[in-house]
Structures are given as structure tokens and as C-alpha cells.
């Protein structure tokens, strides 16, 4: 055989083997790990696989904690960089204004911020204490000075922000730093709205969570108001430690989804959060006119248990800390946040798309 041809064949075969070998090696290594003896009792081996199976739930939770921690660290890093950029911009704008007026930076801040902060009144202190008395310890008399200082700080921030905003309008300021965006795939999960929508909201929710029920109504209003501009994707996040029926409800919603009735089941589950036992889930399936035999079989077989686990992993990878949580084009919002807060992020995303 020609030496050049033989050399080429060797290279091709080597390349093919390089693609196959990692997967083969991974399987071989897994088998070795699974069969690795960690202990024995009367000569009977206890393998690593047996030990891992024994603490499978704890290992899964450890995996989620690790994924969540990494995502949170990445998000925190980006937030720190964004704050640094904003602070540097602010410093430069204030210094430029001071130079323009031929005054020191301290004189500018005194004139344009300190002297424009209104005095804090006793009525303001009283109102703050009354509104927040359940969350703070101590009497109004004990906390009066602290409350007054806090209110003053907030007023200073407001005056300073107004000044910086005005100066930004007078200078050419550009920001190229993007907000942190978690990557979670929307495909294969129940959704409302077109896949071509410029803004995708990925919701992580728990059918037994009362805050999720309220937040769901908020998101439906978002979908109604924004129409074709948004797509809402539902992913499962059952808090099994505190909501014993949440896992089954999550799987039931996906069993209903197999018959094209996810959102109808979604609404029924949230309407009757107090009773999500198996018999109640089957009754809801009947109420929706589903094939009850197929639904019961799907639920009993746990056909969507793996999908729920996949959603939990996806949530952890995005740094989700609880329910309800939503990613707006990957931007994380946690808790039962009001319509206006979500709308502000959506509007910002639509502006960025132009």
C-alpha cells in the first residue's frame, strides 16, 4: 500500500477512535467506580455504587448546592462589575461638572447634594416605624436616631441619582456591560406565546406554593399585555421538604401536558392547592376531560419524574434560590415581584433588541 495513503488512513482511524474512546473510557471508568470496594462485612463487599444509592437524595442535593453556588458566584461577580462601572461613570461626571464650574468636587457635592437634601421630620420617622415595626426590634424612642439617619441616607441617594442622571444627559455615556444571563433551554417545556418572541420568561414554580399562585396571575397579565413580544415557559421546582404533594402535582401537570391540557391543569392545581393528593389529581384530570386511564398510568409510572429532576438541575445551574423565580431573557428575578418590576426588565430587554 502507498505510504501516503496508509498514513492518511491511520490519521482518519485515529480521529474516529478519538471521538469514540472518551465515551467508552467514561463508561469503563464508571463501571470501575461502581464496583470499587469501599468496605466489607464477613467478606461481602460494599461497593461505591451501593453507598451512592444509599445516599442518593443527599448526593443530589449536594449536586444542586454546588451548581447553585457556582451560578450565584458568577451572578454576583457581574453585579459587582456593573456597580463598579456605574460608580466610575458617576465619579467622572461629577468631576467634569466640578471642573466646568471651577469648584472642588467637595464644593459641588455640598452645593448640589448636601444642601438640597430636605430635613427629616418626626412625622417621617413615625411613619417609617409604624410601617416596619414588625421587622425591627426596639421602641421608636430607641431607634429614632437610626431611623432618621437611614431616611436621610435614602434622600441623599435620591438627590445624587437625580444629579447624575441629569449629567448623563449632558455627556456622551455608553454602557457595554451586559447584565448576567443564566442559560436555561426553553425547549420541551409547556409554554405560552411564540418561540420567536424577543423576550422569553422561564418560570420556576411549585404548585403547592401560595406565592407561586399569586405570581402566576401576574405573569399571565404580562402575557396578556405584551402579546407576541413575550413567551412564557413553565419549569418545575417542587419544594419537597415543605410541600409533600408538590412533586406529584408537578408530574400530574406534565401528564396533562401529554394530552395538550397543561395550562388547564396548571390553573386547577393553583385553584385548589389545599388538596393535591393523587385521587384529587385524577379527579381534576376527569374534570378536564382527559383520558383518565392514560393519565393515571402516566402518573403511577412516574413518566415525568426525570423531567422534574432535570428542571431542578436547570434551576440550580441558573442560581435559582426558591419559588417563585423567573428568568427574563436569563435575567434572574426572585420572589413574588410586582408586575411593574417585571415589566421594567422586559421593557429594557425590548429596548436592547432594537
C-alpha positions in Angstrom: 0.0 0.0 0.0 1.3 3.5 -0.8 2.9 5.0 2.3 1.0 8.3 2.0 -2.4 6.5 1.7 -1.5 4.4 4.7 -0.6 7.4 6.7 -3.9 9.1 5.8 -5.8 6.0 6.8 -4.0 6.0 10.2 -4.9 9.6 10.8 -8.6 9.0 9.9 -8.9 5.9 12.1 -7.1 7.8 14.9 -9.6 10.7 14.6 -12.6 8.3 14.7 -11.2 6.5 17.6 -10.6 9.8 19.5 -14.3 10.5 19.2 -15.4 7.1 20.4 -12.8 6.4 23.1 -13.8 9.2 25.6 -17.4 7.8 25.8 -16.0 4.3 26.1 -13.5 5.4 28.7 -16.2 7.2 30.6 -18.4 4.0 30.7 -15.4 1.9 31.7 -14.4 4.3 34.5 -18.0 4.4 35.8 -18.1 0.6 36.0 -14.8 0.6 37.8 -16.1 3.3 40.2 -19.4 1.4 40.7 -17.7 -1.8 41.6 -15.0 -0.3 43.8 -15.0 -1.9 47.2 -15.4 0.6 50.0 -15.8 -1.9 52.8 -16.9 -5.5 53.5 -18.8 -7.4 56.2 -17.9 -11.1 56.6 -16.2 -11.0 53.3 -19.3 -9.5 51.5 -18.2 -6.3 49.6 -19.9 -3.0 50.0 -19.4 -1.2 46.6 -19.3 2.5 45.9 -22.5 2.2 43.9 -24.3 0.7 46.9 -23.1 3.5 49.1 -24.1 6.1 46.5 -27.5 4.6 46.1 -27.9 4.6 49.8 -27.4 8.4 50.0 -28.7 9.3 46.5 -31.1 12.0 47.8 -28.3 13.7 49.8 -25.9 13.5 46.9 -28.4 15.0 44.6 -29.0 17.9 47.0 -25.2 18.3 47.2 -25.0 18.5 43.4 -27.8 21.1 43.3 -26.0 23.2 46.0 -22.8 23.1 44.0 -24.5 24.1 40.8 -26.4 26.9 42.6 -23.3 28.2 44.3 -21.4 28.5 41.0 -24.2 30.3 39.3 -24.6 32.7 42.2 -20.9 33.5 42.3 -21.0 34.3 38.5 -24.1 36.5 39.0 -22.5 38.3 42.0 -19.3 38.9 40.1 -21.2 40.6 37.2 -23.2 42.7 39.7 -20.0 43.9 41.3 -18.6 44.8 37.9 -21.8 46.7 37.0 -21.7 48.6 40.3 -18.0 49.4 39.7 -18.8 50.7 36.1 -21.7 52.9 37.5 -19.5 54.3 40.3 -16.7 55.2 37.9 -19.1 56.9 35.5 -20.6 58.8 38.4 -17.2 59.9 39.7 -16.1 61.1 36.2 -19.4 63.0 35.6 -19.2 64.8 39.0 -15.5 65.7 38.5 -16.3 67.0 35.0 -19.1 69.2 36.4 -16.8 70.4 39.2 -14.1 71.4 36.6 -16.7 73.1 34.4 -17.8 75.2 37.4 -14.2 75.8 38.6 -15.0 74.4 42.0 -13.7 71.5 44.0 -15.6 68.2 44.0 -16.4 68.7 47.7 -17.9 72.1 47.0 -20.0 70.6 44.1 -21.4 67.8 46.3 -22.1 70.2 49.1 -24.0 72.6 46.8 -25.8 70.2 44.6 -26.5 67.3 47.0 -25.9 68.0 50.7 -27.7 71.4 50.7 -30.6 70.0 48.6 -31.5 67.1 50.9 -34.7 68.0 52.8 -34.7 67.7 56.6 -36.2 64.5 58.0 -39.3 65.2 60.1 -40.6 63.4 63.1 -43.7 62.5 61.1 -41.5 60.7 58.6 -39.8 58.8 61.5 -43.2 57.9 62.9 -44.5 56.6 59.6 -41.3 54.5 59.0 -41.6 53.0 62.4 -45.3 52.1 62.0 -44.8 50.5 58.6 -41.7 48.5 59.6 -42.4 47.8 63.3 -42.9 44.0 62.7 -39.5 43.7 61.2 -37.4 45.8 63.6 -36.6 45.3 67.3 -36.8 48.1 69.8 -39.1 51.1 70.6 -39.5 54.1 68.4 -37.6 56.2 71.0 -34.7 53.7 71.0 -34.5 53.6 67.2 -35.4 57.2 66.3 -31.8 58.4 65.6 -31.1 55.3 63.5 -34.3 55.7 61.5 -33.7 59.4 61.0 -30.2 58.6 59.6 -31.5 55.9 57.3 -34.2 58.2 55.9 -31.6 60.9 55.4 -29.3 58.5 53.5 -32.1 57.5 51.2 -32.9 61.1 50.4 -29.2 61.8 49.7 -29.2 58.9 47.3 -32.3 60.2 45.5 -30.8 63.7 45.1 -27.5 62.3 44.0 -29.1 60.0 41.5 -31.1 62.9 40.0 -28.0 64.9 39.6 -26.0 62.1 38.0 -29.0 61.3 35.7 -29.0 65.0 34.5 -25.3 65.0 33.9 -25.5 61.8 31.9 -27.9 63.6 29.6 -25.3 66.3 29.1 -22.4 63.9 28.3 -21.9 61.0 25.9 -22.1 58.0 28.2 -22.3 54.4 26.8 -22.6 51.2 28.8 -21.5 48.0 27.0 -21.5 45.6 30.0 -24.4 43.2 29.8 -26.4 42.0 32.8 -25.7 38.4 33.9 -27.8 36.0 32.0 -28.4 32.4 33.1 -28.6 29.9 30.2 -31.7 27.7 30.5 -33.2 26.0 27.5 -37.0 26.6 27.0 -37.5 23.7 24.5 -39.6 20.7 25.5 -41.4 22.5 28.3 -45.0 23.9 28.4 -45.1 27.5 27.1 -47.4 30.4 26.1 -46.5 32.7 23.3 -44.5 32.4 20.1 -41.0 30.8 20.1 -39.9 33.8 18.0 -40.8 36.3 20.8 -37.9 38.7 21.6 -38.3 38.1 25.3 -38.6 34.7 26.9 -39.6 34.3 30.5 -38.7 31.0 32.1 -40.7 30.4 35.3 -39.7 28.0 38.1 -42.7 27.3 40.2 -44.2 25.0 42.8 -48.0 24.1 42.6 -48.2 24.0 46.4 -46.6 27.4 47.0 -49.1 30.2 47.7 -46.7 32.9 46.4 -46.4 31.0 43.2 -50.2 31.1 42.7 -50.2 34.9 43.1 -47.2 35.3 40.9 -48.7 33.1 38.2 -51.6 35.6 37.9 -49.0 38.4 37.5 -47.2 36.5 34.7 -50.5 35.8 32.9 -51.2 39.5 32.9 -47.7 40.1 31.5 -48.5 37.7 28.6 -51.9 39.4 28.0 -50.4 42.9 28.0 -47.2 42.2 25.9 -48.8 39.7 23.5 -46.5 38.4 20.8 -43.5 40.1 22.3 -43.1 37.6 25.1 -43.0 33.8 25.6 -43.7 32.3 29.0 -42.1 28.9 29.7 -43.1 26.8 32.8 -40.5 24.7 34.5 -41.0 22.7 37.7 -39.4 23.4 41.1 -41.3 21.4 43.8 -40.1 22.2 47.3 -40.5 18.7 48.5 -39.1 19.4 52.0 -42.0 21.7 52.9 -44.6 20.7 50.2 -45.2 17.0 50.3 -47.6 16.9 47.4 -45.7 19.3 45.1 -43.7 16.6 43.3 -46.9 14.6 42.4 -48.6 17.8 41.3 -45.7 18.7 39.1 -45.7 15.2 37.4 -49.5 15.4 37.1 -49.2 18.7 35.2 -46.8 17.1 32.7 -49.1 14.1 32.3 -51.8 16.5 31.4 -49.4 18.2 29.0 -49.1 14.9 27.1 -52.8 15.3 26.3 -52.5 19.0 25.4 -54.0 20.3 28.7 -51.1 21.6 30.7 -52.3 25.2 31.3 -55.8 24.0 32.1 -54.4 21.6 34.7 -52.0 24.4 35.9 -55.0 26.6 36.7 -56.9 23.8 38.5 -53.8 22.9 40.6 -53.3 26.5 41.7 -57.1 27.0 42.4 -57.1 24.0 44.8 -53.7 24.0 46.4 -55.0 22.5 49.6 -55.8 19.2 48.0 -53.2 17.8 45.7 -53.4 14.2 46.7 -53.4 11.5 44.0 -57.1 11.0 44.0 -57.7 14.7 43.7 -55.3 14.9 40.8 -57.2 12.1 39.0 -60.4 13.9 39.6 -59.0 17.1 38.1 -58.0 15.0 35.0 -61.6 13.9 34.7 -62.8 17.4 35.1 -60.7 18.4 32.1 -62.0 15.6 30.0 -58.6 13.8 29.8 -58.2 10.1 29.0 -58.2 9.1 32.7 -56.7 5.7 32.1 -53.7 7.2 30.3 -53.4 9.9 32.9 -53.5 7.5 35.8 -50.9 5.2 34.1 -48.6 8.2 33.4 -48.8 9.3 37.0 -48.4 5.9 38.5 -45.4 5.1 36.3 -43.7 8.3 37.2 -43.2 9.0 33.5 -42.2 12.6 34.1 -40.2 12.2 37.3 -37.0 12.6 35.3 -38.3 15.8 33.7 -38.9 17.3 37.2 -35.3 16.3 38.2 -34.0 17.9 35.0 -35.9 21.1 35.9 -34.4 21.1 39.4 -30.9 20.8 37.9 -31.6 23.6 35.4 -32.8 25.8 38.2 -29.7 25.2 40.3 -27.5 25.8 37.3 -29.2 29.2 36.9 -28.7 30.0 40.6 -32.4 29.8 41.5 -32.9 30.0 45.2 -36.6 29.2 45.7 -40.0 29.8 44.3 -41.4 31.6 42.5 -38.4 32.6 40.3 -38.4 33.9 36.7 -35.6 34.4 34.2 -36.3 37.3 31.8 -34.0 36.5 28.9 -31.8 34.9 31.5 -32.0 37.8 34.0 -33.0 36.5 37.4 -35.9 37.8 39.5 -36.8 36.0 42.7 -40.0 36.1 44.7 -43.5 37.3 44.1 -42.3 40.5 42.4 -44.9 43.0 41.2 -46.0 43.5 37.6 -44.1 46.8 37.3 -40.8 45.3 38.3 -41.0 42.5 35.7 -42.3 45.0 33.1 -39.3 47.2 33.6 -36.9 44.4 32.8 -39.0 43.3 29.8 -39.0 46.9 28.5 -35.3 47.1 29.0 -34.8 43.9 27.0 -37.1 45.1 24.2 -35.0 48.3 24.1 -31.8 46.3 23.8 -33.2 44.3 20.9 -33.7 47.5 18.8 
